[in-house]
């Protein structure tokens, strides 16, 4: 598990890392609202948004980059993402069938579209949502993978340097010599710790331009 210290560094460096048809919908929606069918339209709007969001999120998660092992990649990144896109698409199609299908459809062709164009439009909207999800995921991938790489390197540095995160408020870390430290400032080129119980003493972890930890000063009276 990534420590709070390494996450603080990467957050600092990288930041914390969318005419006629419309008029027809507006007229029909207004008629429904006037007739008191507000709940009906809330349900329709919610289902449409959720199914499109499912397609978007599934596609985005598939390509945006994750810090996972082989099993996590297979099951979470691939299988669950594909399942989410498939489920969103199936739900949207079933919803279109519910609205337009059968002998007594809830919506008739004079309200929106006939059955076949409605199904066609549903598929097109899902394809658009999935395409946008892929695009957003690809644009996020490089930065996310860089963050994961730096966090892994920084975890390795802390382990090698013998600096442990203890999670307290007065004492946040302990170094390899047993010195109690409190993280007091995170800068782009260094992390500043107060040496608890040692008046005027500080300790520093220095960072390179990418946010990787490069060295630990130990307890010092000299400003870093």
QUIPE-V397513 format. One record per residue. N is the residue number from 1. RES is the residue in three letters. PHI is phi in whole degrees, -180 to 180 (NA if undefined). OMEGA is omega as a letter, one per 20 degrees, with the letter a starting at -180 (NA if undefined). NEAR is the number of other ideal C-beta (glycine too) atoms within 12 Angstrom. Layout:
n=N res=RES phi=PHI omega=OMEGA near=NEAR
n=N res=RES phi=PHI omega=OMEGA near=NEAR
This chain:
n=1 res=UNK phi=NA omega=a near=11
n=2 res=UNK phi=-72 omega=a near=23
n=3 res=UNK phi=-76 omega=r near=27
n=4 res=UNK phi=-63 omega=a near=23
n=5 res=UNK phi=-65 omega=a near=33
n=6 res=UNK phi=-67 omega=r near=37
n=7 res=UNK phi=-68 omega=r near=26
n=8 res=UNK phi=-62 omega=a near=29
n=9 res=UNK phi=-67 omega=a near=36
n=10 res=UNK phi=-69 omega=r near=36
n=11 res=UNK phi=-66 omega=r near=21
n=12 res=UNK phi=-66 omega=a near=25
n=13 res=UNK phi=-77 omega=a near=28
n=14 res=UNK phi=-104 omega=a near=24
n=15 res=UNK phi=89 omega=a near=13
n=16 res=UNK phi=-86 omega=c near=11
n=17 res=UNK phi=-79 omega=NA near=24
n=18 res=UNK phi=NA omega=NA near=13
n=19 res=UNK phi=NA omega=a near=7
n=20 res=UNK phi=-90 omega=a near=10
n=21 res=UNK phi=-60 omega=r near=16
n=22 res=UNK phi=-62 omega=r near=11
n=23 res=UNK phi=-66 omega=r near=11
n=24 res=UNK phi=-64 omega=r near=18
n=25 res=UNK phi=-62 omega=a near=22
n=26 res=UNK phi=-61 omega=r near=16
n=27 res=UNK phi=-64 omega=a near=17
n=28 res=UNK phi=-68 omega=r near=25
n=29 res=UNK phi=-63 omega=r near=23
n=30 res=UNK phi=-64 omega=r near=15
n=31 res=UNK phi=-64 omega=r near=19
n=32 res=UNK phi=-65 omega=a near=24
n=33 res=UNK phi=-65 omega=r near=17
n=34 res=UNK phi=-65 omega=a near=12
n=35 res=UNK phi=-86 omega=r near=13
n=36 res=UNK phi=89 omega=a near=10
n=37 res=UNK phi=-96 omega=a near=19
n=38 res=UNK phi=-62 omega=a near=15
n=39 res=UNK phi=-60 omega=r near=13
n=40 res=UNK phi=-56 omega=a near=21
n=41 res=UNK phi=-75 omega=r near=23
n=42 res=UNK phi=-64 omega=r near=15
n=43 res=UNK phi=-63 omega=r near=18
n=44 res=UNK phi=-60 omega=a near=27
n=45 res=UNK phi=-62 omega=a near=19
n=46 res=UNK phi=-64 omega=a near=16
n=47 res=UNK phi=-64 omega=r near=24
n=48 res=UNK phi=-61 omega=a near=26
n=49 res=UNK phi=-63 omega=a near=21
n=50 res=UNK phi=-66 omega=r near=21
n=51 res=UNK phi=-68 omega=r near=33
n=52 res=UNK phi=-67 omega=r near=32
n=53 res=UNK phi=-65 omega=r near=28
n=54 res=UNK phi=-62 omega=r near=32
n=55 res=UNK phi=-64 omega=r near=40
n=56 res=UNK phi=-62 omega=a near=33
n=57 res=UNK phi=-68 omega=r near=30
n=58 res=UNK phi=-61 omega=r near=35
n=59 res=UNK phi=-67 omega=a near=33
n=60 res=UNK phi=-63 omega=a near=32
n=61 res=UNK phi=-64 omega=a near=34
n=62 res=UNK phi=-69 omega=a near=32
n=63 res=UNK phi=-122 omega=a near=29
n=64 res=UNK phi=-79 omega=r near=31
n=65 res=UNK phi=93 omega=a near=25
n=66 res=UNK phi=-141 omega=r near=27
n=67 res=UNK phi=-98 omega=a near=25
n=68 res=UNK phi=-131 omega=r near=20
n=69 res=UNK phi=-81 omega=a near=11
n=70 res=UNK phi=-63 omega=a near=11
n=71 res=UNK phi=-64 omega=r near=12
n=72 res=UNK phi=-63 omega=r near=16
n=73 res=UNK phi=-65 omega=a near=19
n=74 res=UNK phi=-66 omega=a near=16
n=75 res=UNK phi=-83 omega=a near=16
n=76 res=UNK phi=-82 omega=a near=22
n=77 res=UNK phi=-71 omega=a near=28
n=78 res=UNK phi=-96 omega=a near=21
n=79 res=UNK phi=-64 omega=a near=18
n=80 res=UNK phi=-66 omega=r near=23
n=81 res=UNK phi=-67 omega=r near=33
n=82 res=UNK phi=-63 omega=r near=23
n=83 res=UNK phi=-63 omega=a near=21
n=84 res=UNK phi=-67 omega=r near=31
n=85 res=UNK phi=-63 omega=a near=35
n=86 res=UNK phi=-63 omega=a near=22
n=87 res=UNK phi=-63 omega=r near=22
n=88 res=UNK phi=-63 omega=a near=35
n=89 res=UNK phi=-67 omega=r near=30
n=90 res=UNK phi=-63 omega=r near=20
n=91 res=UNK phi=-62 omega=r near=26
n=92 res=UNK phi=-67 omega=r near=36
n=93 res=UNK phi=-68 omega=r near=28
n=94 res=UNK phi=-62 omega=r near=18
n=95 res=UNK phi=-65 omega=r near=30
n=96 res=UNK phi=-65 omega=r near=35
n=97 res=UNK phi=-63 omega=r near=20
n=98 res=UNK phi=-62 omega=a near=22
n=99 res=UNK phi=-75 omega=a near=30
n=100 res=UNK phi=-112 omega=a near=28
n=101 res=UNK phi=-83 omega=r near=21
n=102 res=UNK phi=80 omega=a near=13
n=103 res=UNK phi=-77 omega=a near=8
n=104 res=UNK phi=-126 omega=a near=10
n=105 res=UNK phi=-65 omega=r near=20
n=106 res=UNK phi=-68 omega=r near=22
n=107 res=UNK phi=-112 omega=r near=30
n=108 res=UNK phi=-107 omega=a near=18
n=109 res=UNK phi=-63 omega=r near=16
n=110 res=UNK phi=-77 omega=r near=12
n=111 res=UNK phi=-91 omega=r near=22
n=112 res=UNK phi=-133 omega=a near=29
n=113 res=UNK phi=-127 omega=r near=24
n=114 res=UNK phi=-74 omega=a near=19
n=115 res=UNK phi=-60 omega=a near=24
n=116 res=UNK phi=-62 omega=r near=15
n=117 res=UNK phi=-62 omega=r near=16
n=118 res=UNK phi=-65 omega=r near=29
n=119 res=UNK phi=-65 omega=r near=24
n=120 res=UNK phi=-62 omega=r near=17
n=121 res=UNK phi=-66 omega=r near=24
n=122 res=UNK phi=-60 omega=r near=35
n=123 res=UNK phi=-64 omega=a near=22
n=124 res=UNK phi=-64 omega=r near=21
n=125 res=UNK phi=-63 omega=r near=29
n=126 res=UNK phi=-65 omega=r near=35
n=127 res=UNK phi=-63 omega=r near=22
n=128 res=UNK phi=-65 omega=a near=20
n=129 res=UNK phi=-63 omega=r near=33
n=130 res=UNK phi=-65 omega=r near=35
n=131 res=UNK phi=-62 omega=r near=21
n=132 res=UNK phi=-64 omega=r near=23
n=133 res=UNK phi=-60 omega=r near=32
n=134 res=UNK phi=-61 omega=a near=26
n=135 res=UNK phi=-64 omega=r near=19
n=136 res=UNK phi=-63 omega=r near=24
n=137 res=UNK phi=-61 omega=a near=29
n=138 res=UNK phi=-65 omega=r near=20
n=139 res=UNK phi=-68 omega=r near=18
n=140 res=UNK phi=-87 omega=a near=26
n=141 res=UNK phi=-60 omega=a near=23
n=142 res=UNK phi=-60 omega=a near=17
n=143 res=UNK phi=-66 omega=a near=24
n=144 res=UNK phi=-63 omega=r near=27
n=145 res=UNK phi=-66 omega=r near=23
n=146 res=UNK phi=-64 omega=r near=23
n=147 res=UNK phi=-62 omega=a near=33
n=148 res=UNK phi=-63 omega=r near=26
n=149 res=UNK phi=-64 omega=r near=23
n=150 res=UNK phi=-66 omega=r near=34
n=151 res=UNK phi=-64 omega=r near=33
n=152 res=UNK phi=-64 omega=r near=23
n=153 res=UNK phi=-63 omega=a near=25
n=154 res=UNK phi=-69 omega=r near=38
n=155 res=UNK phi=-62 omega=r near=28
n=156 res=UNK phi=-63 omega=r near=18
n=157 res=UNK phi=-62 omega=a near=28
n=158 res=UNK phi=-60 omega=r near=30
n=159 res=UNK phi=-66 omega=r near=18
n=160 res=UNK phi=-65 omega=a near=15
n=161 res=UNK phi=-78 omega=r near=29
n=162 res=UNK phi=77 omega=a near=18
n=163 res=UNK phi=-96 omega=a near=36
n=164 res=UNK phi=-111 omega=r near=23
n=165 res=UNK phi=-91 omega=a near=28
n=166 res=UNK phi=-106 omega=r near=22
n=167 res=UNK phi=79 omega=r near=16
n=168 res=UNK phi=-86 omega=r near=16
n=169 res=UNK phi=-93 omega=r near=10
n=170 res=UNK phi=-76 omega=r near=16
n=171 res=UNK phi=-122 omega=a near=22
n=172 res=UNK phi=-97 omega=a near=30
n=173 res=UNK phi=-145 omega=r near=36
n=174 res=UNK phi=-133 omega=a near=27
n=175 res=UNK phi=-89 omega=a near=31
n=176 res=UNK phi=-67 omega=r near=18
n=177 res=UNK phi=-91 omega=r near=17
n=178 res=UNK phi=85 omega=r near=18
n=179 res=UNK phi=-75 omega=r near=29
n=180 res=UNK phi=-81 omega=a near=25
n=181 res=UNK phi=-125 omega=r near=40
n=182 res=UNK phi=-127 omega=r near=28
n=183 res=UNK phi=-69 omega=a near=36
n=184 res=UNK phi=-117 omega=a near=21
n=185 res=UNK phi=-159 omega=r near=20
n=186 res=UNK phi=-118 omega=r near=26
n=187 res=UNK phi=-111 omega=a near=20
n=188 res=UNK phi=-71 omega=a near=21
n=189 res=UNK phi=-111 omega=a near=23
n=190 res=UNK phi=-168 omega=r near=27
n=191 res=UNK phi=-111 omega=a near=41
n=192 res=UNK phi=-111 omega=r near=27
n=193 res=UNK phi=-118 omega=r near=35
n=194 res=UNK phi=-90 omega=r near=26
n=195 res=UNK phi=-83 omega=a near=30
n=196 res=UNK phi=-66 omega=r near=26
n=197 res=UNK phi=85 omega=r near=15
n=198 res=UNK phi=-128 omega=a near=19
n=199 res=UNK phi=-56 omega=r near=10
n=200 res=UNK phi=75 omega=a near=12
n=201 res=UNK phi=-97 omega=r near=25
n=202 res=UNK phi=-133 omega=r near=29
n=203 res=UNK phi=-139 omega=a near=38
n=204 res=UNK phi=-134 omega=r near=33
n=205 res=UNK phi=-112 omega=a near=36
n=206 res=UNK phi=-91 omega=a near=25
n=207 res=UNK phi=-120 omega=r near=31
n=208 res=UNK phi=-87 omega=a near=19
n=209 res=UNK phi=-66 omega=a near=11
n=210 res=UNK phi=-90 omega=a near=22
n=211 res=UNK phi=94 omega=r near=35
n=212 res=UNK phi=-81 omega=r near=28
n=213 res=UNK phi=-74 omega=a near=36
n=214 res=UNK phi=-113 omega=a near=23
n=215 res=UNK phi=-160 omega=r near=20
n=216 res=UNK phi=-119 omega=a near=30
n=217 res=UNK phi=-78 omega=a near=27
n=218 res=UNK phi=77 omega=r near=26
n=219 res=UNK phi=-72 omega=a near=27
n=220 res=UNK phi=-145 omega=r near=20
n=221 res=UNK phi=-94 omega=a near=14
n=222 res=UNK phi=-89 omega=r near=12
n=223 res=UNK phi=-57 omega=a near=12
n=224 res=UNK phi=-78 omega=NA near=24
